[in-house]
Structures are given as C-alpha cells and as structure tokens.
Amino acid sequence: MNIASLRSKLSAGGTSVGCFLGLGSPAVAELLALVGFDWLMVEMEHNGVDWADVQNMLMAMNGANQSVLVRVPSSNPLEIQRAVDLGADGVMVPMIRNADEARRCVQATRYPPQGTRGFGGLRASRYTLMNVDYFSRTVHDLFVVLIIETKEAIDNIEAIAAEPHVDALMIGAFDLYLSLGLDPLQQPQEPGEEAIARVVSAAQKHGRVVGCAAGSVTEFQKRCAQGVQMLATSDYSLLIKAAQSTVSALAGDA
C-alpha cells in the first residue's frame, strides 16, 4: 500500500497493520514488504541500524509499492531530513513533549517557506532525475508520526494534536508507563490506560490518527476498540513467535 492509499484508508476510519523493522536486514525488509502489511517502519532508535543500513533497506523494498517510514533516533532536524532524503515516505519521531517540538518536526520535513529542510533529496528524487516531481509532491505526501511517551506529552496532548500536518500520534506505552511511575511489564494499569485514552480523545478531536504496538491479537482488538488505527508488530517479535511455536510443536519429535 503506497502512502497515498494509506492516508486515504486512515482518513476513512480504516485500520492499518504495520511492522517495525528492527533487525537491520535488507532481506527481511524485502520479504515483509511483500506479504501485505499496510506500512513498514525502519527502526533506528533502539538498535545498531545506521544510515547506510537504512538506505540498503529502503532500496530492498523499492519495488514493493509499500509505505515505508523511518523511526529516527531523535527529533534532530538533520536526522529527519536525512531519512526523507534517503527516500522514506515519512518519519516517526520519538519523545515529543510539546507543541514546539511537534512543529519543528513537521518543519524539518518541508522546504522553505513552509519548513526548514535543505534541498538535497538525492535518492528521494531518483538522483535528481525526478527533481521537479519530487519537489512538487513532497510537501503533501510525507507522513509525520510523533511518539507520545512521556507525562509531559500527555499534559500537552491537546496542543500537540492541534499542530498542522501531524498525521498520527503513536503511543509509546512502555515509556509512557515508566514516565508515569508505573511498571511497564504490568500492563494494563488504570493511570496508564487513562493517559492512552487522553491521547485517543485529543487525536480524534483534531483529526489525527492514533497508533500503538501490540503483542497479541487480543491486544490488537482491544486497541482497535479504543480507537487506535495504526497497529504495529515487529520483525523480531514475529520471528520469536514463529521460532517458539515451531520448537514447541516439534519438541516431542526430538
């Protein structure tokens, strides 16, 4: 599903299923781009993936007509710019705490006068062969997801959600629980779920989509019922579950 189709589906109230790519493997990225996910997210925040790895993974997925985003390591504008210059359809930015940070993230994806991004999308513009097309559509196409994962962000959620050109708010449940002084391994807990409900409410009020990772089909269904539209799993989670299931099923034959 390309980014225009993804945005249309979400705008119509549909649910999308995506996958975080945290293993850093172009082969795994290519495989998962072919199996029917609505979107894929190259993970840079919590692993050893560097920019060369990101480029190789984006190239591996190039022929799949797939929506591919990059979770950048921080809200540094140069990291946001580099992700979209390499050809990502958008970014997911961690640890957004207030509306000013949200605004700067959006501006980093856009050229002046709407933003602060420098012109140089080499791979994104097909090595300058499609400069005119890329320049004309990039302002409208790039997908911006902000991760809500701190108490400060919850306190400022209305202002964050109201920022123009923010497409989605991704709930970082583990870090949010930690920020609230809760054990993230003991979910759900009432204060954490109340905070998540505030994110959903603010997003719906301002026309934003809400995303969240889930560890099981039951949890997916629960989040959907709460109003979450972007559901996420991960390559390593899928591999662990498949491996454990196979070992368990064959253990009696060993």
C-alpha positions in Angstrom: 0.0 0.0 0.0 1.6 3.3 -1.0 1.5 6.4 1.2 -1.5 8.0 -0.6 -3.6 4.8 -0.2 -2.5 4.5 3.4 -3.5 8.1 4.2 -6.9 7.6 2.3 -7.6 4.4 4.3 -6.9 6.0 7.6 -8.8 9.2 6.8 -11.8 7.0 6.0 -11.6 5.5 9.5 -9.9 2.2 8.5 -7.4 0.2 10.5 -3.9 -0.5 9.2 -1.4 -3.0 10.3 2.3 -2.3 10.1 5.6 -3.8 11.1 8.7 -2.3 12.7 12.0 -3.4 11.1 14.4 -3.7 13.9 16.8 -6.5 12.8 18.6 -4.3 10.3 18.3 -6.9 7.5 17.5 -5.8 3.9 16.4 -9.3 3.1 13.9 -9.4 6.0 12.7 -5.9 5.0 12.2 -7.1 1.4 10.3 -10.2 2.5 8.0 -8.3 4.8 7.3 -5.7 2.2 5.8 -8.4 0.0 3.4 -10.1 2.5 0.6 -7.5 2.8 1.4 -5.0 5.6 -0.1 -1.6 5.1 3.1 0.1 6.2 6.6 -0.7 7.4 8.9 1.3 9.8 12.7 1.1 9.7 13.7 1.3 13.4 16.8 3.4 14.3 16.1 4.4 17.9 16.8 1.2 19.8 19.3 -0.8 17.8 22.5 -0.6 15.8 21.0 0.4 12.5 22.9 3.2 10.9 22.1 5.4 7.8 23.8 3.1 5.4 21.6 0.2 6.7 18.5 2.4 6.3 19.4 3.1 2.7 20.0 -0.5 1.9 16.7 -1.5 3.5 14.8 1.2 1.6 16.4 0.0 -1.6 15.5 -3.6 -0.9 11.8 -2.5 -0.5 11.8 -0.2 -3.5 9.8 -2.5 -5.9 7.0 -3.4 -3.4 5.0 -0.1 -3.7 5.0 -0.1 0.0 4.6 2.8 2.5 8.0 2.9 4.3 8.7 5.2 7.3 11.8 5.6 9.4 11.8 5.9 13.2 14.6 8.4 13.6 16.8 8.3 16.7 15.7 11.7 17.9 13.9 14.9 16.9 17.1 16.4 15.5 16.0 18.1 12.2 19.1 16.8 10.4 18.1 13.2 11.2 14.6 13.8 10.0 15.9 15.4 6.8 18.3 12.6 6.2 15.5 10.0 6.5 13.3 11.6 3.9 16.3 12.5 1.7 17.1 8.7 1.5 13.6 8.1 0.2 11.4 7.4 3.2 7.7 8.2 2.8 7.8 9.8 6.2 9.2 9.7 9.8 8.3 8.6 13.2 9.9 10.9 15.9 10.4 9.8 19.5 10.0 11.6 22.8 7.8 14.6 21.6 6.9 16.5 24.7 5.2 19.7 23.5 3.8 21.6 20.5 7.0 23.4 19.7 8.8 20.2 19.3 6.0 18.8 17.2 6.1 21.9 15.0 9.9 21.7 14.4 9.5 18.0 13.4 6.9 18.9 10.7 9.1 21.8 9.5 12.1 19.5 9.1 10.1 17.5 6.5 9.2 20.6 4.4 11.1 23.1 2.3 11.0 26.8 3.0 8.9 28.9 3.4 6.7 26.1 4.9 9.7 24.5 6.7 13.4 24.4 7.3 14.5 21.4 5.3 17.5 21.9 3.0 17.2 20.7 -0.7 19.2 17.6 -1.5 16.9 14.6 -1.6 19.4 12.6 -3.7 17.8 9.1 -3.6 14.3 10.5 -2.9 14.4 12.4 -6.2 15.9 9.4 -8.1 19.3 11.0 -8.1 17.9 14.4 -9.4 16.2 12.7 -12.4 12.8 13.5 -10.9 13.6 16.7 -9.0 10.5 18.5 -10.4 8.1 15.8 -9.5 9.6 15.2 -6.0 9.7 18.9 -5.2 6.0 19.4 -6.2 4.6 16.5 -4.2 6.8 16.1 -1.2 5.1 18.8 0.9 1.8 16.9 0.6 3.0 13.3 0.7 5.4 13.0 3.6 3.8 11.3 6.6 4.6 12.6 10.1 4.1 10.4 13.1 5.0 11.6 16.6 5.6 9.3 19.5 3.7 10.2 22.7 5.6 8.5 25.6 6.0 10.9 28.5 3.9 12.5 31.2 4.8 15.9 29.8 3.4 15.0 26.4 0.2 13.9 28.0 0.0 17.2 29.8 0.4 19.0 26.4 -1.5 16.5 24.2 -4.2 18.9 23.1 -1.6 21.4 21.7 0.5 18.6 20.1 -2.5 17.1 18.4 -3.6 20.5 17.1 -0.3 21.1 15.2 -1.0 21.2 11.5 0.4 18.5 9.2 0.9 15.9 12.0 -0.6 12.8 10.6 -0.5 10.4 13.5 0.3 10.1 17.2 2.0 6.8 18.2 1.6 5.7 21.8 4.8 4.5 23.3 3.2 2.5 26.0 6.3 1.2 27.8 8.0 4.6 28.1 4.7 6.2 28.9 4.2 3.8 31.8 7.7 4.5 33.0 7.2 8.2 32.9 4.1 7.8 35.0 6.0 5.8 37.6 4.4 2.5 36.6 5.9 -0.9 35.9 5.6 -1.3 32.0 5.7 -5.1 32.4 2.5 -5.0 34.4 0.0 -3.7 31.8 -2.7 -2.6 31.8 -2.8 -0.2 34.8 -5.5 2.4 35.3 -3.3 5.6 35.2 -1.6 4.3 32.0 -4.8 3.5 30.3 -6.3 6.8 31.3 -3.3 8.6 29.7 -3.7 6.5 26.5 -7.4 7.4 26.4 -6.5 11.1 26.6 -4.2 10.7 23.5 -7.0 9.0 21.6 -9.5 11.7 22.6 -7.2 14.6 21.6 -6.3 12.9 18.3 -9.9 12.3 17.3 -10.8 15.9 18.2 -8.1 17.3 15.9 -8.4 14.7 13.1 -5.2 12.8 13.8 -4.7 9.0 13.7 -3.5 7.0 16.7 -1.1 4.2 16.5 0.1 1.6 19.1 2.2 -1.6 19.2 0.5 -4.7 20.4 1.8 -8.1 21.4 -1.2 -10.3 20.6 -4.4 -10.5 18.5 -6.3 -9.9 21.7 -4.4 -6.7 22.4 -4.8 -5.6 18.8 -8.6 -6.0 19.2 -8.6 -4.1 22.5 -6.6 -1.1 21.0 -8.9 -1.1 17.9 -11.9 -0.8 20.2 -10.2 2.2 21.9 -9.9 4.0 18.6 -6.3 3.0 17.5 -6.0 2.8 13.7 -2.3 2.1 13.2 -1.4 -1.3 14.8 2.2 -2.3 14.9 4.1 -5.5 15.4 7.9 -6.1 14.7 10.1 -8.3 12.7 11.8 -9.7 15.8 8.5 -10.4 17.5 7.2 -12.3 14.5 10.5 -14.3 14.4 10.4 -15.1 18.1 6.8 -16.3 18.0 7.4 -18.4 14.9 10.5 -19.9 16.3 9.0 -20.7 19.7 5.9 -22.2 18.0 8.0 -24.4 15.8 10.3 -25.6 18.6 7.2 -26.3 20.8 5.4 -28.2 18.1 8.5 -30.3 17.2 9.9 -30.8 20.7 8.1 -34.1 21.1 9.8 -35.5 18.0 13.4 -34.6 19.1 
